[in-house]
């Protein structure tokens, strides 16, 4: 009986979810593309250091490598939680 | 109706640069099982059927499969690695298709290790095919981003990135796009980009309508490249591989029509995408086929 009912049940529309997740991860991976291989490692170690003081998630650390003519800029951004420790 | 291909050049205006007559096209994807070999076989057939001299090469060393899709598995005597290592001539290794005279298949090696494929060796084979006056060389890439995949794309002028409308396939394809833009001869020599095209396979318009599957436009938007074809999901693909007949040769199949459209677009034609909308069901099909 439940199988029969299952035939009529619609699957939830998840395509938009897929698209949104892809949009984010692809943008992130494109950003790191061509950068040195140590960037993900650096990100991980940075996470450990920051976590000694403040609890944050890995996605709160952003690493960008920008190329201008002749030099590269490594941009690190760590967003801390809203709550003030003091 | 919404997705129109932006291929500006009509066939007549094509040969602006007449020096190099051969075009090398890699069929790649990153992810396995999305339809690279099916696509390579059908596009090669489609191009050859229009009078082009075509060679299709299986780069999947150790996992030869193109021969099965083309239905010539029992005629493989020498393979790609044999040619590279000088065990035979290229002419001896090229298998001429029984259906279309101008179509030639070079099988992957089944036994030897992957290191047998060298950059120099691949270049020598490609150069010889160019010298032989081939119009198109299709390189059927293995899955992954290892040596075989790298060499399949390295000398390419164009890339057909085969994608299923599904998250892991799309992500892997984007990774491949990154490699095409950096790890190819064209990229390294600053000789213009490898021209990238998106080919969606296993497309199910019904599920797209229901919001269960990403649409052509969704995938196109994420990856940011031109769509050269959308191949509907169909049982015909399995039947074709079962029988060793490239699916493009199945006259009754929408898959064949979709691949043939992609061939037209490869040749510069500006065709609207077909088979991307759910077919309107007649009363008969509604009653008898659900």
Contacts between the chains, C-beta under 8 A, distances in Angstrom:
chain1	res1	chain2	res2	distance
A	10	B	210	7.2
A	11	B	210	7.4
A	11	B	212	5.6
A	13	B	210	6.3
A	13	B	211	2.8
A	13	B	212	5.9
A	14	B	211	7.5
A	14	B	212	6.4
A	15	B	208	7.1
A	15	B	211	5.1
A	15	B	212	6.0
A	15	B	213	5.5
A	15	B	214	4.9
A	15	B	215	7.2
A	15	B	218	6.9
A	16	B	211	6.8
A	18	B	166	7.5
A	18	B	167	5.1
A	18	B	214	5.5
A	18	B	218	7.9
A	19	B	214	5.6
A	19	B	218	4.7
A	19	B	221	7.9
A	19	B	222	6.7
A	21	B	167	6.6
A	22	B	167	5.9
A	22	B	170	5.4
A	22	B	171	6.4
A	22	B	222	5.1
A	23	B	222	5.9
A	25	B	171	6.3
A	26	B	170	7.6
A	26	B	171	6.5
A	26	B	174	4.9
A	26	B	222	5.8
A	26	B	223	7.7
A	29	B	171	7.6
A	29	B	174	6.7
A	29	B	175	7.1
A	29	B	178	7.8
A	30	B	174	7.1
A	30	B	178	7.2
A	33	B	178	4.7
A	33	B	182	7.8
A	34	B	178	7.4
A	34	B	182	6.1
